[in-house]
Amino acid sequence: MGSYVPSTQAERQEMLHAVGVNTLDELYGAVPKEMMIDSLGIPQGKSELEVSSIMQEMAGENRVFSSIFRGAGAYHHYIPSIVKSVTGKEEFITAYTPYQAEISQGILQSIFEYQTMICELTGMDVSNASVYDGASAAAEAVAMCKDRKRQKALVSQSANPMVIQTIQTYCEGADTELVLIPAKDGKTDLDALTAQLDDTVSCVYFAQPSFFGVIEDAQAICQLVHAHGAKAIMGVNPIACAILPTPGECGADIAVGEGQPLGMPLSFGGPYLGFMAATSAMMRKLPGRIVGQTTDIEGKRAFVLTLQAREQHIRREKASSNICSNQAHCALTASVYMAAMGGEGLKQVAGQCYSKAHYACEKITAVSGFGRVYEGDFFHEFVTTCPTDPQELMECLEQRGILGPLPIEGGLLWCVTEMNSKAQIDALAACLEEVGK
């Protein structure tokens, strides 16, 4: 792509110096060195057929796991074949963002239907046309709540650490004070939250379930936040929304989350899909695009971008968001998945996640050394202690084709979905018994 970049080498070097680096490689300093490669080592002069063969051989070195017991923000769910069949159509793959409503009715309709289903799933009044990913959605929600009198945001430390880091980055750039509320027993410490709430707090963000899998008392948190005049932002797992009280039922002002479980494979690549929904009172503060339904001059059903102009944040000095893309294809994928599953299908998926996770928890904690860390109900993730070196345990499980839990401070974070069979869970427990001997 180097020859397609419309800037000279000198201009590129000037830009690098402006951000404090000397080379393009330095821009990727945060990427672990073991993930970086200098070249693929393909000899010069090879034909397309030969290169294809070499690449397939390289791909054969990838390890494909037969059992996955890891989540932590990205989850292994079954995706009906119709999802790829519909979203893989050329007219969807090649379509870009809808600039002109009169020639983009199909795309606008798909986004409108996506928004409608997100509202049904979350119990909220309005949804935008999606954002980059779940972490960005959480950070954008915090930015929505800030005003001149209330400049402080509170974030529960029981949320996903990567989401917290993203919110911190956004807050730093916007000069928003951010205070972390400690976690207690795997969920938000309500006493610590109460101590921090005052008339300078604009909002409180917490996750349901928490990063540690524990189900929060979301209604109590929302009531506490509203009693102090702040807004409640609830980060949710979309599959869990099918059986847990929705953000709307809990009293949240904004619901956000990662839409990857709604039909996107773990290997989708790049950002997945951030969904955002809010009460009607917060509607005009939603970033990005909102598609509305109307009628044309002939009285026929039609769709338009509504409430805000396409580039509503083009003036930097008045910008409240930098969102300009709506991840339309990811949103389409989510809407096709939800339509294919239906309400009852989503409930069945959520029910299987819940029941299989509880069965797995019983089997795992029956093994010596793997005790439950946090009490209380959970959805499909839970934390246990680890009686051996976590890395050694992961390697032992990998040798058996099992992608084990995520090692975290204080234990192991396990995840079980509908994709895990009873036989897989029993085999996992047997492996743990063997490793512990």
C-alpha positions in Angstrom: 0.0 0.0 0.0 3.0 2.3 0.3 2.7 3.5 -3.3 -0.9 4.5 -2.7 -0.2 6.8 0.3 -0.6 10.3 -1.1 2.3 11.8 0.9 6.0 12.0 0.3 8.6 10.2 2.3 9.6 13.6 3.8 6.1 14.4 4.8 5.7 11.0 6.4 8.9 11.6 8.4 7.7 15.0 9.5 4.4 13.5 10.7 6.4 10.8 12.6 8.5 13.5 14.3 5.4 15.4 15.2 4.1 12.5 17.3 7.5 11.9 18.9 8.8 8.8 16.9 11.4 8.3 14.2 10.1 5.2 12.4 6.9 3.5 11.5 7.9 0.6 13.6 8.0 2.8 16.7 4.3 3.5 16.2 3.7 -0.2 17.1 5.8 -0.1 20.2 2.8 -1.3 22.3 2.6 -4.5 20.3 4.5 -7.4 21.9 7.7 -8.1 20.0 6.9 -11.8 19.7 3.8 -10.9 17.6 5.9 -8.8 15.2 7.6 -10.3 12.1 10.1 -8.8 9.7 9.1 -11.0 6.8 7.2 -14.2 5.9 10.4 -15.7 4.5 8.9 -16.5 1.1 11.7 -16.9 -1.5 11.5 -14.5 -4.4 10.4 -15.6 -7.9 7.7 -18.0 -6.7 4.5 -18.4 -8.7 1.1 -17.7 -7.3 0.5 -21.4 -6.9 3.7 -21.9 -5.0 3.1 -18.9 -2.7 -0.4 -20.2 -2.0 1.0 -23.6 -1.0 3.6 -22.0 1.3 0.9 -19.9 3.0 -1.3 -22.9 3.5 1.6 -24.7 5.1 2.1 -21.8 7.4 -1.6 -21.8 8.3 -1.4 -25.4 9.2 0.8 -24.5 12.1 -2.1 -22.7 13.8 -3.6 -24.5 16.7 -7.4 -25.1 16.5 -9.0 -25.9 19.8 -11.8 -28.5 20.1 -12.9 -27.1 23.4 -12.9 -23.4 24.5 -13.4 -22.3 28.1 -12.3 -18.7 27.8 -14.4 -15.5 27.4 -13.4 -12.2 29.1 -15.2 -10.1 26.5 -15.2 -12.2 23.4 -17.3 -15.3 23.3 -17.6 -18.6 21.4 -21.2 -19.0 20.3 -22.9 -21.0 17.6 -23.7 -18.9 14.5 -26.5 -20.2 12.2 -25.4 -20.7 8.6 -28.1 -18.3 7.4 -26.1 -15.4 9.0 -23.1 -15.7 6.7 -25.4 -16.6 3.8 -27.3 -13.3 4.1 -24.4 -11.0 5.1 -22.1 -12.4 2.5 -24.2 -11.1 -0.3 -22.3 -8.8 -2.6 -24.7 -5.9 -2.2 -24.0 -5.9 1.5 -20.3 -6.6 1.4 -19.6 -3.7 -1.1 -22.2 -1.2 0.2 -20.7 1.8 2.1 -22.2 4.2 4.6 -25.6 5.7 3.4 -24.8 9.3 2.2 -28.0 9.7 0.1 -31.2 8.3 1.6 -32.9 8.1 -1.8 -30.4 5.5 -3.1 -29.6 3.8 0.2 -33.0 2.5 1.4 -31.9 -1.1 1.8 -28.9 -0.2 4.0 -30.9 2.3 6.0 -33.7 -0.3 6.5 -31.2 -2.9 7.8 -29.8 -0.3 10.3 -33.3 0.7 11.4 -34.1 -2.9 12.1 -30.9 -3.4 14.0 -31.7 -0.4 16.1 -35.2 -1.7 16.8 -33.8 -5.1 17.9 -31.2 -3.5 20.2 -34.0 -1.5 21.8 -36.0 -4.7 22.3 -33.0 -6.5 23.7 -32.0 -3.8 26.2 -35.4 -2.4 27.0 -34.3 1.1 26.1 -36.1 3.7 24.0 -33.6 4.5 21.2 -30.4 3.0 19.7 -27.8 4.5 17.4 -26.5 2.9 14.3 -23.6 1.2 16.4 -20.1 2.3 17.1 -16.6 0.8 16.8 -16.6 -1.7 19.7 -18.0 -2.3 23.2 -15.2 -0.4 24.9 -15.7 2.6 22.6 -19.4 2.5 23.3 -18.7 2.7 27.1 -16.4 5.6 26.7 -18.8 7.4 24.3 -21.6 6.9 26.9 -19.4 8.6 29.6 -18.8 11.5 27.2 -22.6 11.8 26.7 -23.2 12.5 30.3 -20.7 15.2 31.0 -21.9 18.8 31.4 -20.5 22.1 32.7 -21.6 21.4 36.3 -20.8 17.7 36.5 -17.4 16.8 35.2 -16.5 13.7 37.1 -17.2 10.1 36.0 -17.2 7.0 38.3 -16.3 3.6 36.9 -16.5 0.3 38.7 -13.3 -1.7 38.9 -15.4 -4.9 38.5 -15.8 -4.0 34.8 -13.5 -5.4 32.0 -10.0 -3.9 32.5 -9.7 -3.1 28.8 -13.0 -1.3 28.8 -11.8 0.7 31.8 -8.5 1.6 30.0 -10.5 2.8 27.0 -12.7 5.0 29.2 -9.6 6.4 30.9 -8.1 7.3 27.5 -11.2 9.1 26.4 -11.5 10.9 29.7 -7.9 12.1 29.6 -8.4 13.6 26.2 -11.6 15.4 27.3 -10.2 16.6 30.7 -12.8 14.5 32.5 -12.0 13.4 36.0 -12.3 9.7 36.4 -12.5 7.9 39.7 -12.4 4.1 40.0 -14.8 2.4 42.4 -13.2 -0.6 44.1 -14.7 -4.1 43.5 -15.8 -6.2 46.5 -16.6 -9.9 46.2 -16.4 -9.7 42.4 -18.8 -6.8 42.0 -19.2 -3.1 42.7 -18.6 -2.0 46.3 -21.8 -0.1 47.0 -20.4 1.5 50.1 -17.4 2.9 48.2 -19.7 4.1 45.4 -21.9 5.9 47.9 -18.9 7.6 49.4 -17.8 9.0 46.0 -21.3 10.2 44.8 -21.8 14.0 45.0 -23.2 16.8 42.8 -20.0 16.8 40.7 -20.5 13.3 39.4 -22.1 13.1 35.9 -22.3 9.3 35.6 -21.5 5.9 36.9 -20.4 3.0 34.6 -20.7 -0.6 35.7 -20.9 -4.0 33.9 -23.7 -6.6 34.2 -22.5 -9.3 34.7 -19.2 -8.1 36.1 -15.8 -9.0 34.5 -15.6 -11.7 37.1 -18.9 -13.2 36.1 -20.9 -12.1 39.1 -24.4 -10.7 38.6 -24.6 -7.2 40.0 -27.5 -5.7 41.9 -28.1 -3.4 38.9 -31.4 -1.9 40.1 -29.8 -0.9 43.5 -26.9 0.8 41.7 -29.2 2.7 39.3 -31.4 3.9 42.2 -28.3 5.0 44.2 -26.9 6.9 41.2 -30.2 8.6 40.4 -30.6 9.7 44.0 -27.5 11.8 43.6 -28.6 13.3 40.2 -26.1 11.3 38.1 -26.7 9.0 35.1 -26.4 5.2 35.2 -24.5 3.6 32.4 -24.9 -0.2 32.2 -22.5 -2.3 30.2 -24.2 -5.6 29.3 -23.7 -8.9 27.6 -26.3 -9.0 24.9 -26.9 -12.8 25.3 -27.4 -12.4 29.1 -30.0 -9.7 28.3 -32.3 -12.4 27.1 -32.8 -13.8 30.7 -31.6 -11.1 33.1 -33.5 -8.0 33.8 -32.9 -5.5 31.0 -31.1 -2.2 31.5 -34.5 -0.5 30.9 -36.0 -2.6 33.7 -33.1 -1.8 36.0 -33.5 1.9 35.4 -30.3 2.6 33.4 -30.1 5.8 31.4 -27.7 4.3 28.8 -27.0 0.7 27.9 -23.8 -0.3 26.0 -22.0 -3.4 25.2 -20.0 -5.6 22.8 -22.1 -7.0 20.0 -19.6 -9.8 19.1 -21.8 -12.6 20.6 -24.5 -11.7 18.2 -23.3 -13.6 15.2 -19.6 -12.6 14.9 -16.9 -15.3 15.2 -14.0 -14.8 17.5 -11.7 -14.6 14.4 -13.7 -11.8 12.8 -10.8 -9.5 13.1 -10.5 -5.8 13.8 -13.1 -4.1 16.1 -16.3 -6.1 16.5 -19.4 -4.0 17.2 -20.3 -1.6 19.9 -24.0 -1.1 20.6 -25.5 1.9 22.4 -29.1 2.5 23.5 -30.6 5.1 25.8 -33.8 6.5 27.2 -35.7 9.1 25.1 -34.4 11.8 27.5 -30.8 11.1 26.3 -31.7 10.6 22.7 -30.3 13.8 21.3 -26.9 13.2 22.9 -26.4 9.8 21.3 -23.2 9.9 19.1 -23.0 8.7 15.5 -26.0 8.1 13.3 -29.7 7.2 14.0 -31.9 6.0 11.3 -35.6 6.9 11.5 -38.7 5.7 9.7 -40.9 8.1 7.8 -43.1 8.2 4.6 -42.2 9.7 1.3 -44.3 12.2 -0.8 -46.3 9.2 -2.0 -47.0 8.0 1.5 -44.8 4.9 1.1 -42.6 3.7 4.0 -39.1 5.2 3.9 -35.9 5.6 6.0 -33.7 8.5 6.7 -30.8 9.6 8.9 -32.5 11.6 11.6 -32.1 14.0 14.6 -28.5 14.8 13.7 -26.7 15.5 10.4 -24.4 12.9 9.0 -21.3 14.9 10.2 -22.8 16.2 13.4 -19.5 16.6 15.1 -17.5 18.1 12.2 -16.7 21.3 14.2 -14.0 20.2 16.6 -14.6 23.0 19.1 -18.1 21.8 19.7 -17.5 18.0 19.2 -18.8 15.6 21.8 -17.7 12.5 19.8 -15.3 11.4 17.1 -17.5 8.6 15.9 -18.1 8.8 12.1 -18.5 5.2 11.1 -21.4 3.0 12.2 -19.8 -0.5 11.7 -22.8 -1.1 9.3 -21.8 -4.6 8.2 -21.2 -5.8 11.8 -24.6 -4.3 12.7 -26.2 -6.1 9.8 -24.6 -9.3 11.1 -26.0 -8.8 14.5 -29.5 -8.0 13.2 -29.5 -11.1 10.9 -28.4 -13.3 13.9 -31.1 -11.8 16.2 -33.8 -12.3 13.5 -32.7 -15.9 12.9 -32.6 -16.8 16.6 -35.8 -14.9 17.6 -36.6 -14.0 21.2 -37.1 -17.7 22.2 -33.9 -18.7 20.5 -31.9 -16.1 22.4 -33.5 -17.2 25.6 -32.5 -20.8 24.9 -28.9 -19.8 24.1 -28.7 -17.8 27.4 -30.3 -20.6 29.3 -27.8 -23.1 28.0 -24.9 -20.8 28.8 -26.3 -20.4 32.4 -27.0 -24.0 33.1 -23.8 -25.4 31.5 -21.7 -22.9 33.3 -23.1 -23.9 36.7 -22.6 -27.5 35.9 -19.0 -26.8 34.9 -18.5 -24.8 38.1 -19.6 -27.8 40.1 -17.3 -30.2 38.3 -14.3 -27.9 38.4 -14.6 -26.9 42.0 -15.0 -30.5 43.0 -11.3 -30.9 41.9 -8.9 -30.3 44.8 -7.4 -26.8 44.6 -10.0 -25.3 42.3 -12.2 -23.4 44.8 -14.7 -20.8 43.9 -13.3 -17.3 44.5 -16.5 -15.2 44.5 -19.8 -16.3 45.8 -23.2 -15.2 44.4 -25.0 -16.0 41.2 -23.3 -15.8 37.8 -24.2 -16.0 34.2 -21.6 -18.0 32.2 -18.3 -16.9 33.7 -16.8 -17.6 37.1 -13.4 -17.4 38.9 -11.6 -20.2 40.7 -8.4 -20.6 42.5 -5.5 -22.4 40.8 -3.4 -24.9 42.7 -0.5 -24.9 40.2 1.3 -22.5 37.9 -1.4 -21.1 35.6 0.9 -21.1 32.6 1.8 -24.8 33.1 -1.9 -25.6 33.4 -2.7 -23.7 30.2 0.0 -25.7 28.4 -1.3 -29.0 29.7 -4.8 -28.2 28.6 -3.6 -27.0 25.2 -1.9 -30.3 24.6 -5.3 -31.9 25.0 -6.9 -29.5 22.5 -8.5 -27.3 25.2 -8.2 -23.5 25.4 -8.3 -23.0 29.1 -9.5 -20.1 31.2 -7.9 -16.7 31.4 -5.4 -16.3 34.2 -6.2 -13.2 36.2 -5.0 -11.8 39.5 -6.3 -14.1 42.2 -7.3 -17.0 40.0 -8.7 -18.3 36.7 -11.6 -16.8 34.8 -13.6 -19.6 33.2 -16.3 -19.2 30.6 -18.9 -21.7 29.3 -21.3 -21.2 26.5 -23.9 -23.3 24.6 -21.0 -24.6 22.5 -19.6 -26.6 25.5 -21.1 -30.1 25.7 -21.4 -32.1 28.9 -18.7 -34.5 27.5 -16.3 -31.6 27.0 -16.9 -30.3 30.6 -16.4 -33.8 32.0 -13.2 -34.2 30.0 -12.0 -30.9 31.3 -12.6 -31.9 34.9 -10.7 -35.2 34.3 -7.8 -33.2 32.9 -7.7 -31.0 35.9 -7.7 -34.1 38.2 -4.8 -35.5 36.2 -2.8 -32.2 36.3 -3.3 -31.9 40.0 -1.8 -35.3 40.8 
